[in-house]
Amino acid sequence: MGWRTRLATRGPYLWYRTGAALARAVPPGLAPTVATVGALAYQRRMHEQRAMAKRHLRRSHGPSLAGRALDREVRRLFASYARYWMESARIPGTSPAHLDADTSYEGLEHLERALAAGKGVIMALPHLGGWDYGGAWFAAVGRYPVTVVVEPVEPPELLAWFTALRRSVGLEIVPLGADAATTVLRRLRSGGVVGLLSDRDILGTGAEVEFFGERTTLPSGPATLAFRTGAAILPTAVYFTGRRGHHGVVRPPIPVQRMGRFGDDSARVTQLVANELEALIRRAPSQWHLLQPNWPSDRELVWLG
């Protein structure tokens, strides 16, 4: 393998490692400004991601968002995404006291009641705001055992680095794949908390739902796991507030009852999850860090372009 090929293969890993080192070196007071400046430079070069951001923002805001207003929201979205990465890189050096001081929550009583039932909790999240920061708060301050299923990334050393980063703040990380279900079922049956990013069907095996007024598929994992274990499904999000703050929202449990065929029940519950995710995203659309195709019409645009 030549040096060009090796560099292309390891490039993402080296880029993230370098970026994380720089993020940790920035003084706390300057971190938000540095993230914003970096986001402006980044978004100008990422044409495909900008196109996806515009489509998703028009879905979450409504089709009337256009022109300069749409461009302004795109800039806000990329600034939010840069803040997410800046904070994620700096979390390992953040004390529990600072995590707690920068975080507020509503709806924790839903989590407490579900944990008291002893059948585990599935926190269904969108790619919104500071979900890694929220996970660190849950693990370090809330003292909740949290298992998170993550998307595999290439090269493998990048996945290993991401996993080590998140484990350092007390999260158990399980890469999405054939072995993930066994680990997740074990955690739920022992009464643990599992976090599932549920607004993107990475494997393409999910249930068909209506999401922001258009048909697509979303992961049916939350519904399937709830049926198999009796775990509660709690829609959850962690929003950025101000320059340093975070506000978590834990919604009431989604009704999970068997009413007919398994496939029909799974689709029905997944639609309820989609409805809740829509509501959470609409509270802060510019914090929705989804820059990939998520509907069939998005993929058609990519293929044609």
N, C-alpha and C positions, 0 to 999 in steps of 0.2 A: 504494500500500500504506500503510495507516494505521499509527500508531505502535504500536497494540496488536498488530497482526499482525506487525510487524517485531520487536517484543519477544518475541512467542511463538516466532518463527522463530529468532531469535538467542539466545534464553534459555539453551539448554544450553551454547552456546559461552561466553557471558558467565559462567555459573555455574562452569564448569570453570576458566576463566582466573582468576576471583576466588579460587576454592578453592585453586588451585595457588600463587597469590601468597601467600595466608595460610599454606599449608603450609610454604613456604620461609622464612617469617618466624618460625616457631616454633623456639625453641631445641632442639637435638637431644635433650637430656635430657627435654624435655616432650612431644616428638612422639608417643610411644606413648600417653600419657595423653590428649592432645587428640584423637587418633584414636578412642580408645575412647569418650570422652564424646560426640563427634560421632556415632558409630555408634549409640549408645543413642537419641539424639534422632531420627536418620534412620529407624531401623527401626520406631519406633512409628507413623510416618506412612505407611509403604510397605506397605499391607495385602496387595496382590497379591503383592509380592515375598516377604513373610513367609510367605504361604501356600505359594509355590513352595519356599522354603527348607525348610519343615517337611516337605514331600513328599520332597524330595531327601535330607534328613537321615535320614528313616525308611528310605529305600532303602539308603543307604550304611551306616547303623548297624544296621538291622534293624527290623521292625515293632514290637518291644517298646518302642522309645523313644517315650515319651509323657509327657503332663502336664508337671510342673515340669522334669523332666530334658530334655524336648524344648525347652521355652522357654529353658532355660539354653544349650543347644547353638545355638539360633537367635541368641541374643545373642553368643555366641562367634563365630559365622559372620559376623555383621555387623561385629563388632570387627575380625576378620581382613580383611574386605573394605575397611574404612576404612583399615587399616594399608597394604593394597596401594596405595590411591590416595595416601595420604600419602607413602609411599616413592617411588612413581613420579614424583610432582611434584618430589621432592627429588633424584632421581638425577643430573640434569645438573650439580649442584654437588658431587657426591660424587667424591672422588679415587679413582683405581685402587687406591691403597694401602688406603683404607677399604673399598672393595668387596671386596678380597681378605681383609682382616682379619675381615670380617663373614660370610664365606662358606666353607663346607666342601663337599666333593663326594665321592661314592662312585660307582664305575663309569666313571670317565673313560677307563679303558683300553679300554672298548668303543668310545668315540668315536675314540680314537687309532688303533685297528686299522681301523675303518671308513674313516677319512680316508686311512690308508696304502694302502688298496685303490684309491683314486683315482676312485671312482664317486659320491662325494657321500654325504651323510647327511641323513636326514629325522628330525628330533626330533619325535615325536608327544606333545603335551602336553595335559593337562586344564587347565581354568581353576582352578588350584590354587595357593595360597600366593603367592609373589612371583616370578611368571614374568618380569616385566619386569626385576626386579633380577638374576635369573639371566642374562637376555639381556645386560644391561650387563656382568656379570662375564665372560661368554664373549667379548664384543667387546673389552673394555678390558684384561682381565687374561689370559684364556686365549689371546688373539690369534687367535681363530677367526673367519673370515668368516661372518657370520650374516645370513640373509635371513628376514624374518618376514612371513607373510601375515596381514593384519588385516581385520576386519569393517568395511565402510564405515559411516560414521555421518553423521547430518544435524545441523546444516547443513554444507555443504562446508568452511567455514572451521574448524569443529571438527575435521574429519578432517585438514585441513592442519596444525592446531596439534598434534594428537596425533602426526602423522607427523614434524614438526619436532622434537618432544620426544624421540622415540625415535631419530631419526637423530643427535641431538646426542650420544648415548652410543655411537655406532658401529654401530647396526643399520641394515640396508637394509630399508625398509618397502615392501610391495607390497599395495595394497588388493585384497581379494577381488573377482574379476570376470572378464570375458572375457579380459583381457590378462594375468592373473596367471600362467596356466599357462606362457606363453612365457618369462617372466622366470624362473620357478622351474625349468623344465627347463634353461635356460641355466646357472643357478647350479649345479645338481646335476651337469651334464655337465662343468663346469669343476672339480669336486671340492669344491664349497662345502657349507655347512651350511644347511639350511632348517628353520625352526621352524613347525609347524602345530598350532594348537589343534584338537583332534580329538574332543572330547567333546560337540559340538553340531553338528547338521546344519542350518546356517543356510539353505542354498539348497534344502533338501528334495529333493536328488537323490542322496543317499547310499545305502549298502547296508543292508539290514535285518539287524539283529543282536539278540542277547539281551544286555541291559545292565542289571545289577542285577536280574536275574530277570524282566525285562519286555521285550517286543519293542518296538523303535524303530528309527530309522535313524541311522547315524553317517557322517561323511564318508568316502567311498571314495578321496579324493585321495591319501593316503599309499600305498595299495596300487597305484593306477594309476601314480603317479610311480615307485614302486620297480620295477614291471614294465617301464616304458619306459626307465629309466636304469640299472638295476642298483644303485641307491642302497640303503643299509641303512636300515631303520626301527628307531630306538632310542626306546622309550618313556621319557619323561623328566618329572621334576617337580622343583620348587624349593619347599621347605617353610620356613615361618617357625619359628625356634627362639629361645626366650627373647624379650627385648624388642627386640633388634637383629639377632640372628643369622639365618642362612639355611643350609639344607642341601640340596644338589642330589643327585638320584639319577638315574643313567643306567643303564637296564636293558640286558641283552644284546639283540642284534638279533633281530627277529622273523623266523622262516623265511619266505622269499619264493621260492617255486618255482612255475612253471607246471605244472599237473597236468591241465588240461582246458579247458573253455570259459572265455573271459576273465571273463565275468560271474560265473561260479561261483568262479573263483580269487579275484577281487576281494572277493566276499562272505566267502570263507573267511579271507583275510588280515585283512579289516576286523574280523571276529569275534575274531581273535587280538589285534588292537589293543585292542578293547573289553575283553577279559579283562585285559590289562595295565593299562589305565586304571582299571578297577575296583580292582585291587590297590593302585595308587598312591593313589587317592582314599581307600580304607579305612584307610590309614595316618594320615590326618588329615582326617576328614570335615568338621569345622567350618572347614577352610580351603578348601573347595570353593565357589568364588564363582559358582555357577551359579544365577541367580535368574529364569530364563526357563523356560517350558514346554519339556520335552525328550522327552516321551513322548506318544503319542496321547491317553492318559487325562488328561494335564495340559491339553492343548488343549481337550478336551471340557469340563473344569472351568471354564476361562476363558470359553469360549463361553457356557456355561450361566449363569455368574455375572455 
